Amino acid sequence: MGVDEFYNMLPIEFWNKVDGFYEFQMLKERNNWERTRWSTCLLLNIHLPKNKSIKPTDLIQFDWEKKKKKIDFEDLKRRAELYKKRIEHGK
């Protein structure tokens, strides 16, 4: 990005560009990690018996592949009400 382009941007445009840059870098890094896991899996499968093989996810599961836990909002609401009552009663 040149100086003229920088000074002609709105702040939101600049931050969108910065966010896009970091997202692109993270995708490149993830791609490298997945490629390494895949090649390691292939190398290990060569040495295993024919009836056995491993999948890349058997080696390691990355954080971005893990499923998000479902948030129980009713439980959070009950806990918040309990804490509120404790604070009101000075306990």
C-alpha positions in Angstrom: 0.0 0.0 0.0 1.4 3.4 -1.0 1.3 6.5 1.1 -1.4 8.1 -1.1 -3.6 5.1 -0.8 -3.1 5.1 3.0 -4.1 8.8 3.3 -7.1 8.4 1.0 -8.6 5.6 3.1 -11.2 5.9 5.8 -10.2 4.4 9.1 -12.8 1.5 8.6 -11.3 0.8 5.2 -7.8 0.6 6.7 -8.9 -1.8 9.5 -10.8 -3.9 7.1 -7.6 -4.2 5.0 -5.5 -5.1 8.1 -8.1 -7.7 9.2 -8.1 -9.2 5.7 -4.3 -9.4 5.8 -4.2 -11.2 9.1 -6.9 -13.6 8.0 -4.9 -14.3 4.8 -1.8 -15.0 6.9 -3.7 -17.3 9.2 -5.1 -19.3 6.2 -1.6 -19.7 4.8 -0.4 -21.0 8.2 -3.3 -23.4 8.5 -2.6 -24.7 5.0 1.0 -25.3 5.9 0.1 -27.2 9.0 -2.5 -29.3 7.2 -0.1 -30.2 4.5 2.5 -31.2 7.0 0.0 -33.4 8.8 -1.1 -35.0 5.5 2.4 -35.8 4.4 3.3 -37.3 7.8 0.2 -39.4 7.6 1.3 -40.7 4.2 4.7 -41.5 5.4 3.3 -43.4 8.4 0.8 -45.3 6.3 3.7 -46.8 4.2 5.0 -48.5 7.3 1.7 -49.9 8.6 0.2 -53.2 7.5 -2.2 -53.2 4.6 -5.3 -53.7 6.7 -4.4 -50.8 8.9 -4.1 -47.2 8.1 -4.5 -43.9 9.9 -6.2 -40.7 8.9 -4.6 -37.3 9.2 -7.1 -36.4 11.9 -5.9 -39.4 13.9 -2.5 -37.8 14.2 -3.6 -34.4 15.5 -6.8 -32.4 15.5 -6.3 -28.7 15.2 -8.2 -26.1 17.2 -10.0 -24.8 14.1 -11.3 -28.3 13.4 -12.8 -28.9 16.9 -16.5 -28.4 17.2 -17.7 -25.5 19.3 -19.6 -26.4 22.4 -23.2 -25.4 22.5 -23.9 -22.6 25.0 -26.8 -23.3 27.4 -28.3 -19.8 27.8 -30.9 -21.0 30.3 -28.1 -22.3 32.6 -26.2 -19.0 32.2 -29.4 -17.0 33.1 -30.0 -19.2 36.2 -26.4 -18.7 37.3 -26.6 -14.9 36.8 -29.8 -14.7 38.8 -28.2 -16.8 41.6 -25.1 -14.5 41.7 -27.4 -11.4 41.7 -29.3 -12.8 44.7 -26.1 -13.5 46.6 -24.8 -10.0 46.0 -28.1 -8.4 47.0 -28.2 -10.4 50.3 -24.5 -9.7 51.0 -23.3 -13.3 50.9 
